[in-house]
């Protein structure tokens, strides 16, 4: 009986030694091996310490970078004042444009004229208002929201600017299809603003230019449908918007965004004159 017990005990000890040998890393130097009686919770090789240290350093660096990114403002206070004033003027001009075009539209019998006038003027007012609020507000969370609204409304305003030309001047030349295409691109742009936050800035510039110049496919029809002075005003507005896109991309240079605003404002004035004098 005692021999059997001794034999069983020896087998248990041998199994335990084998298990420890399998678990214990044989590659560790003698001075780094755990002392007899070690437990898994006490076994922390230097490589583990290095991994944990590196992980903590990466986490700390990432958190610091994130906090810095959250605290960095896109523009200085002086730039934001200039940005707010420039497009604040646009708000006033848009408000003045609404009754002018509505009266013109009613004089033409309302209907599609009134619809086009309202779409154009309201999208213009919406864009300049969102832009002014975005640049004027200092609260970071609100600023982020208005940034998305501002950039989204740019697409809506471009599509709204097309609407009078498409539905009135080009009504007999496939203008409805052009209007549908421009509004579809505008919705794509809005989706990019809402869901593709960290896209390159040139993506927005390309979409703006695509919307702004796709009308060249209808240039022969425009020459027939719009008097020459109105055509020059339309083209001049497009040129102003295009030049503005150059300054829009050069965001890192101080006050480039304010200059972009001025070119946009000039383009809006020229195209408003084209619509008010020769379309509606």
N, C-alpha and C positions, 0 to 999 in steps of 0.2 A: 504493500500500500504506500509506504513512504517512498519507495523507489519510483512508483508510478507518479506520485505527486511531484517528486523532484524532477522527473523527466518532463512532465507537463510544464512546470515552472521554467525549466531551461528553454523549452520550445517557445514559450511566451516571451522570455527575455530576448531570445534570438530574433523573433519576429519584430519586437520593438526596436532592436538595434538596426535591423534591416530597413524598417520604416524611417527611422531617423536618418540613416545613411542616404536614403532616396530623397528625403526632403532637404537635407542640409547641402548647400551648394559646395561641391568639391573644389571649385575653382577659386574659392576665397583664400587669401593668404592666411597663414596660421594665426597671425595676430588679430585678424578680423573675424575669425570664426567665433561663434557664440560659446560662452562658457558652458560646462555641463549643467544640466538642469534648466536649459533655456526653454522659453515658450515662444510660440509664433509672434505674440505681441511684442516680445523683446528683440526680435530679429529685425534690425533695420540697417542693412548694409549702406555703405557710403553712397552707392549709386542711387539708392532710393532717396537719400537726403538731397542729392543733387537734382533729381527729377522734381521733388517737391519744391525745392528752392527756385528752380527754373520756372515751374508752373506759377508760383506765387509772383515772381518777377513779371512774367508775361501778363498775368491778370492785373497787376498793379499798373503796368504800362498801358494796357488797353483801357482800363478805367480812366486813367489820367487823360489819354488821348480823346476818349469819348466826352469827358467833361469839358475839355478845351474846345472840342468841336461844337458842343452845345452853347458854349459861352461866346464864341467868336461871332461877331456881327458881320454881315456881308458888306455894309457900307458904314462910313463914318457919320457922325451926327451932321456935319456940314453937307455931306452928299445926300443924306436922307431929307434934309430940309429942301435942297434943290430939287430932288426927285418929287417931293410932295407938292411943291409950288408949281412945277412945270405941268404936272398932270392935274393939279387942282384947277389950273386955267382951262384944261381940257374939259373938266366937269362943267364949268360955267358955259363954255361954248356949246357943249352937248345939250345942256338945258335950253339954251337959246335956240338951238337948231330944231328942237321938237315942234314948237308951234309953227315955225316957218314952213317946214315940210308938210305938216298936217294941213295947213291952210292951202298949200299948193295942191296936195292930193285931193282934198275936198273939191277944189276948183276943177279938177279933172274928172269928177264924178265919183270919187272914193274907190271902193272895191279894191282891186289889186294895187292901185296907186297908194291907197291909205295903208294897206297891209305892208307894202314894201317900205313906206316911209317910217312906219312904227318899228318894224324889225331893224332897220338901219339905225335910227336915232336911239332906240332903247339899248341896243347892243353897244353902241358907242358910249352912251351914258354909263352903262354897267362896267365897261372896261376902264374908263377913266376914274370912276368912283372906286372900284376895287384896287386899282393901282395907287391912287392917292391914299387910301386907308392903309394899304400894306406898307407904304413907305413912311406914313405918319405915326403908326402905332409902334410903341416901344416894348410892349409886353410880348415876351418871346413866344409863348404858346399861341396867342392871338395872331402874332406876326406870321407864324408858320402856316396857319389856316388861310390868312389873306394872301400869302404868297401863292398858294395853289390856286385860289380863286382868281387872283390877278392874271397869272399866266394862262389859266384856262379861258378867261374872258378875252384874251388876245385872239384866240382861234375863233371865238364866237363873233367878235367884232369884224374880223376879216370876212367871215361868211356873211355877216349882216351887211357889209359894204357891197358884196357881190349881188345881194338880193334885188335891189332896184334895177341894176343893169340886166340881170338874168330874166326877171319876170316882166320887164317893160321893154327895154331896148332890144333884147335878144329873144323876145317871146316867140317870134316866127323863125328863129334860126337855131332852135335846140337849146335855148337858154334854160329851160327847165332841167335838162340833163346836167348842164354845167352847175346849176344851183344845187342839185342833189349831190353831185360829186364834191363840191366845196364843203357842204355841210357834213358829208361823211368824213372827209379829212379833218374837219374841225372836231368831230366827236373822237376821232383817233387821237388827236392832240390833247383833248381834255383827259382821255384815258391815260395817256402817257404822263400827264401832269399829276394825276391822282395816284397811279400805281407804279410808275417807274421813276421813283424820286431821284435816284442817283445816276441818271442818264447823263451822257456828255452834253454840254450846252449846244454843240453844233446840231444835235438832233432837232431841237426846237427851231433853230434858225433855218434848217433845211425844210421843215414843215411849213414855216411861215412863208418862205420863198416859193415853195411848191404851190401853196394856196394863192399867193399873190400874183404869180405869173402864169398859171395855167390858162388864163384868159387869152394868151397869145394865139391859141388854137382857133379862137373866134375873132381874131383881129380883122379879117376881111369883112365879117358881118358887122363888127363895131364901126368900121369906117363908113359903112352904108347907113347904119342906124343912128349914129351920133354925129352931130355937127363937129367940124374940125376943132373949134375952140374947146368944146367939151371933151373931145378926144385927147387934146393936149393936157387939159387939166387932169384927166384920168391917168394918163401916162406919167405926168409929173408927180402925182400922188404915189404911184407905184415906185418911182425912182427914189422918192424920199424915204419910203418904207424900207427899200432895199439898202440904201446907204445907212439907215439906222441900224440894220441888222449887223453891220460891220462893228459898230460901237457896242452893240449888245454882247457880242462875243468877247470884246476886249474889256471884260468886267473887272479884271484885276488892276487896271489903270484908273487912278482916281478920277471921278466925275465923268467917266465914259458912259455910265448908265444915264446920267442926266442929259448928256448930248443925244443919246438914243431917244430919250423922251421928246426932245425938241424936234428931231427928225420925224418922229411919229406924229407929233402935233401938226407939223407942216404938211405931212401927207394927208392927214384928216381934213385940214382946211381946204386943200386943193380938191380932194374928192367930194367934199360937201358942196363946193361951188359947182362942180360938174353935175352933181345930182340935182341940186336946187335950180340951176339955170337951164339944164338941157335934158333932164330925165323926168323929173316930177313937176 
